[in-house]
Amino acid sequence: MFEAKESIQFDADEEDYDTVIANDIIFTGTVRFSKPLMIKGKISGKIDATSDLYVDQGSVVTADIVAERVLVKGVVNGNINGRKLVYVASVGSVNGDIIAPQVVLEPGSNFSGKCQMVVQ
């Protein structure tokens, strides 16, 4: 688990997620979900969620993302709109714009794009 603030926590264990897209899955299209999702594979297209998204280390997401909270430990090529938080861990990489009320870029993370911190 990691913390952006004492009150904002993500579960990083696979068992804590209802749905996990495994590392041998390659998916192209639109993904919509309402319960926390962990991505370990490759996704291309669009992600539209009303819950949290965890992009695990080793995964590659080429998509625009809308979700409540987004944790990036893998690679995201696309824009991220986090309704509450976008957290890019030290091993994560984002190539795209980020919009969220709270943005955390850990030392060592890669980010190329514009960042807007706005209340949504």
Salt bridges, closest charged atoms under 4 A:
GLU14 OE1 - LYS40 NZ 3.45
ASP48 OD2 - ARG32 NE 3.89
ASP52 OD2 - ARG69 NH2 2.63
ASP56 OD2 - LYS40 NZ 3.09
GLU68 OE2 - ARG83 NH1 3.18
GLU68 OE1 - LYS84 NZ 3.91
